[in-house]
Amino acid sequence: MTVRKFATTDATFERSPGQDGDVFAGNVVDQRHGAPITIGYGRYGPNQRLVETLAVDDVMIVLEGRLSVSTGGGTETAGSGEIIHMPKGEQVTIRSHEEGALTAYVTYPHWQEAQS
């Protein structure tokens, strides 16, 4: 594996699995590249909601907009430049606000394999 850099234009966005809203994910590094982690971008339309029990450890970096992540323990809201860690096994509700959001993410292990 070589050192690489990425931009959102490198991602092919697909609707987030099991969702019918305006929530999309685009991996740029994953199991196909021999990496132990998945790296990609997420795009959330305005006022979207995603509910999931995490099968992987997930780190989201908010690049644009705002997201709120709620669990049984409370809610964290992150804006541009802020990071949210969501541990494996946690049930989360991720909500975008009126401006939507663009994120970068890193998961361990690969989220696509964990959901199959």
Order of alpha helices (4+ residues) and beta strands (2+ residues): beta-beta-beta-beta-beta-beta-beta-beta-alpha
